[in-house]
Amino acid sequence: MPIPDTRIMVVAPTPTPFTGAGDVDLDAMARNIQRWLQTPLSGFVLGTANGEENALSDDEKMAIVQTVHDARNSERIVIAGIDLPSSPDVLRLAERYAAAGADLIRVRIPRGLQPDEVRAFYAAVTAGSPLPVIVIHQTFDTGPGAPPEVIGEVCGLDNVFGYITDHDIRFEGWVKATFPDDRHFWICNGGLLAYGALLGANGACMWLGNIAPELCMDIMAAGYAGDFAGARRLQSTASMLDRRIGEFGLRGVKTALSLLGYSMSGPRAPAPSATPEEVEQVVAALREAGLID
């Protein structure tokens, strides 16, 4: 579908439901997409850590993208995540994702590369990809993926749609100073939404968007409009949810979605599901936020 020219966008890394036998539950995924279409969520990011990318085969990832593409009824955008250090492998998957119905690919800055290697990687990916590229800077515990100026440079390449930050607001402020004005700049975490808006972010990509899409969109819209007092009031709820659900990782996110009525399983084996005590804490957080009775 054509990518909408919307300045404020909130997308979420979509969790993967599984059957009791441990297979990807595509029917449940389609039902969940239909529910999210009733929210302000701008789109779905598939093949991510939150979607258990390392527990999925390439064929399963393609089936998920195809399912979401079909279920979204030409609404919202479908973004396919790729986390590979080889540009030929990225382009191989990009072709498959395009055929499955993705609108964009989200490509992580490879870990451990030198600045010139990062430049060469994205030059090859952006030149060869059949889909526009979102650069993501989340290298987990390995330190910055590239200097701020290099990130700004690669985000200015042709065929780049935008950028997803890492969690270091200080560093990302340096990136924003070098960033092209005509590209999307998305903050990466529900606990950072108002702070990202203060930096100039015009969107977000984070797991909290699955659970509280209205809240996340309201924070970004308030910040984008310069209503930082309003954004700050809403941020207190987002930060509470981010901490009290996020401390349990993916099992906390999936538990919250199940409690909200989505068709969701626990993580794929052998990863554990939430304990009864953890479920109680997630319930309490959702109640405090007014998301369940």
CORKA-V404446 format. One record per pair of residues at least 6 apart in sequence whose ideal C-beta (glycine too) atoms are under 6 Angstrom apart, sorted by the first residue. I is the first residue (numbers start at 1). J is the second residue. D is the distance in Angstrom with one decimal. If there is no record, write none. Layout:
<<I J D> <I J D>>
This chain:
<<1 74 5.2> <3 77 5.9> <3 103 5.7> <7 202 5.2> <8 202 5.6> <8 220 5.5> <8 221 5.7> <8 224 5.3> <9 42 4.1> <9 203 3.9> <10 42 5.4> <10 204 5.0> <10 209 5.3> <10 216 5.0> <10 217 4.9> <10 220 6.0> <11 42 5.3> <11 43 4.3> <11 45 5.4> <11 205 4.9> <12 209 3.2> <12 210 4.5> <13 45 4.5> <13 48 3.9> <13 50 3.7> <13 51 5.8> <13 207 5.8> <14 44 4.7> <14 46 5.6> <14 51 5.7> <15 50 5.9> <15 254 5.5> <16 51 4.9> <16 52 5.3> <17 25 4.3> <17 28 4.0> <17 29 5.9> <17 263 5.7> <17 264 5.2> <17 265 4.9> <18 25 5.6> <18 265 4.5> <18 268 5.5> <19 25 4.8> <22 269 5.7> <24 60 5.1> <26 67 4.6> <28 263 3.6> <29 67 5.2> <30 67 5.5> <30 71 4.2> <31 263 4.9> <32 262 5.0> <32 263 5.7> <33 68 5.5> <33 71 4.0> <33 72 5.8> <37 75 5.8> <39 213 4.2> <40 213 5.5> <40 214 5.9> <40 217 4.3> <41 209 6.0> <41 213 4.3> <43 76 4.6> <43 77 3.5> <43 79 6.0> <44 68 5.4> <44 78 5.7> <45 79 4.5> <45 81 5.9> <46 64 5.3> <46 65 5.4> <46 80 5.6> <47 53 5.0> <47 61 4.8> <47 80 5.4> <47 81 4.0> <48 81 4.4> <50 207 5.0> <52 268 5.5> <55 268 4.4> <62 96 5.6> <62 100 4.8> <65 80 5.5> <65 97 5.8> <65 100 4.1> <65 101 5.9> <65 102 5.3> <66 100 4.5> <66 101 5.7> <68 78 5.5> <69 78 5.4> <69 101 2.7> <77 103 4.7> <78 102 5.0> <78 103 5.2> <79 104 4.7> <79 106 5.1> <80 97 3.9> <80 102 4.1> <80 105 5.2> <81 106 4.7> <82 90 5.3> <82 93 5.3> <82 105 5.6> <82 107 5.1> <83 108 4.4> <84 90 5.3> <85 110 3.9> <87 121 5.4> <87 124 3.9> <87 125 5.2> <90 107 5.9> <90 125 5.2> <91 128 4.6> <94 105 5.1> <94 129 4.7> <94 131 5.9> <97 105 6.0> <98 130 4.4> <98 131 5.3> <104 131 5.4> <104 132 5.0> <104 134 5.7> <104 161 5.7> <105 131 5.0> <105 133 5.8> <106 134 4.3> <106 136 5.4> <107 125 5.8> <107 133 5.6> <108 136 4.9> <109 137 5.4> <109 145 3.3> <109 146 6.0> <111 139 5.0> <111 142 4.5> <115 146 5.6> <115 147 6.0> <115 150 4.7> <118 146 4.4> <118 150 5.7> <122 154 4.1> <126 133 5.4> <126 157 4.6> <126 159 4.3> <126 160 5.9> <132 159 5.6> <132 161 4.1> <133 159 5.8> <133 160 5.2> <134 161 5.4> <134 162 5.2> <135 155 5.6> <135 163 4.9> <136 164 4.2> <137 145 5.4> <137 166 4.6> <138 166 5.1> <139 145 4.6> <148 174 3.9> <148 175 4.5> <148 178 5.7> <149 178 5.2> <151 175 5.0> <152 178 3.0> <152 179 5.1> <155 163 4.9> <155 183 5.5> <156 180 4.5> <162 183 5.0> <162 184 2.9> <163 185 5.6> <164 186 4.9> <164 188 5.4> <164 205 4.9> <165 172 4.4> <165 187 5.5> <165 188 4.8> <167 189 5.8> <169 195 5.6> <173 199 5.6> <176 199 5.3> <176 200 5.6> <179 185 5.8> <184 203 5.5> <185 201 5.1> <186 203 4.2> <186 204 5.3> <186 205 4.9> <187 196 2.7> <187 201 4.4> <187 204 4.9> <188 206 5.8> <189 206 5.0> <190 206 4.9> <190 208 3.0> <190 238 4.8> <190 242 4.3> <191 239 4.8> <191 242 3.8> <193 204 5.7> <193 219 4.3> <193 238 5.7> <194 219 5.7> <194 223 5.6> <194 231 4.1> <194 232 5.6> <194 235 4.0> <197 220 5.9> <197 223 2.3> <197 231 5.9> <202 224 5.9> <204 220 5.7> <207 253 5.1> <208 216 5.9> <208 242 5.9> <209 216 5.0> <211 256 5.0> <215 238 5.9> <218 234 5.7> <219 231 5.2> <219 234 4.7> <219 235 5.9> <222 230 4.2> <222 231 4.1> <223 231 4.3> <237 289 5.2> <241 285 5.8> <241 289 5.6> <244 285 4.0> <245 252 4.4> <245 256 5.3> <245 282 5.6> <245 285 5.6> <248 278 5.2> <250 267 5.3> <251 267 5.6> <251 273 5.6> <251 274 4.5> <252 282 5.8> <254 264 5.0> <254 266 6.0> <255 274 4.4> <255 279 5.6> <255 282 4.8> <256 282 5.2> <257 264 4.4> <258 264 4.5> <266 273 3.2> <286 292 4.6>>
